Amino acid sequence: MIWRCDLTAQYAEHSEAIDRVIRDVLQSGRYVHGPNVEAFEHEFAAYVGTKYAVGVNSGTDALIMALWTLGIRPGDEVITTPFTAIPTYSAIRHVGAVPVFVDIEPDTFLMDLSKLAAAMTAKTRAVVPVHLFGNVVDVPRLREIVGPTVRILEDCAQAHGATLRGQQAGVFGDAAAFSFYPTKNLGAYGDGGMIVTNDEALARSARSRRMYGMVSKDEFVEDGINTRLDELQAAILRVKLRHLDAMNARRRVVAASYEELLNPAIMTPQRVSAGVVPNFHVYASLCARNRDALIDALDRDGIQTNIYYPMPLTEQKGYRGAAFSLPVATDVSRHIMALPMYPEIPEEYVRQTAAAINAFFSSDK
Ligand SMILES: Cc1ncc(COP(=O)(O)O)c(C=O)c1O
């Protein structure tokens, strides 16, 4: 079976170091908010290039906490993309804000910044650009469009280590939210998330709000919740962070192989935006025809693929909000599919996958 993402391969490669840190944490008696969380926050902030990093329980919580500490309140409008994972939307809803959707570009699948100004109103308080599949939105250009007072929260859940003009995704906005869900480029063995920012007051507030609003054992200063990163996940993530650049480089080699082996007129890969070194969190292509039949044929050959995303999220049953005209996202969702992609995937699997796709199209005339 060729999985779209095989997490056991990564564990096998780093199991010795991971087993050791897990044992160390278990023997230490410190299980939440201990030395590993603190060290990982410093290491991750240094990696991304921000002054502060605040660990939380998930990427969704990182988005919610960042919106909260950025001062987004009920009724505020927050602009984002309809072509993203549901949590981008859930977080905006959770703080009571009103999501406003801007359609995507047909080839990069990122928010179309040329349509952003038209979506702004007097109630626009924030924009959440999503660095989808590890391609990076031009946030400096976005800043020029929205001006200095609108808050920018980068959704970096899929963008660990991706860069724009030499700088890491996550340094451009007022704050950024990362997820360490197991399948992410930097993945834990459970849930985890991180807020990064250069804003000291924001970091301080996020730090207290993640633990009931407390700043010390006997003092709480504001409203808060419980969203902590635990020591086991932090210790595991510290090990994996040391390999993140190498793992992303391997993903780029896999992407280059697909590009060489597949016909771009039939399987058109996501266009990488100018100045971006992507992390290929997902290797997404637009399939010119018969996508669903291709997915079934690959499945019969033991090759797992996936559709990210089957529809703009405004078409989901749980969506609560206004209707938007999103023709590009709708069209992309009908053609897009994700091929097997993870750093440890054997080259032979990549060749088998490409051969199966080519064989399908040679017989489908
Ligand atoms: C774009 C995007 N935003 C937010 C999230 C939420 O992260 P988590 O699953 O850690 O809550 C995810 C991951 O699922 C994601 O892909």
The ligand as a Gaussian input file, in Angstrom:
#p B3LYP/6-31G(d) Opt

LIG

0 1
 C       -4.960000      25.537000       7.452000
 C       -5.180000      24.963000       8.828000
 N       -5.512000      25.783000       9.851000
 C       -5.706000      25.330000      11.088000
 C       -5.557000      23.995000      11.397000
 C       -5.867000      23.540000      12.781000
 O       -4.846000      22.838000      13.423000
 P       -5.186000      21.748000      14.551000
 O       -5.693000      20.533000      13.852000
 O       -3.859000      21.536000      15.215000
 O       -6.177000      22.339000      15.465000
 C       -5.191000      23.098000      10.382000
 C       -4.999000      21.664000      10.642000
 O       -5.848000      20.868000      10.699000
 C       -5.014000      23.587000       9.058000
 O       -4.678000      22.770000       8.053000

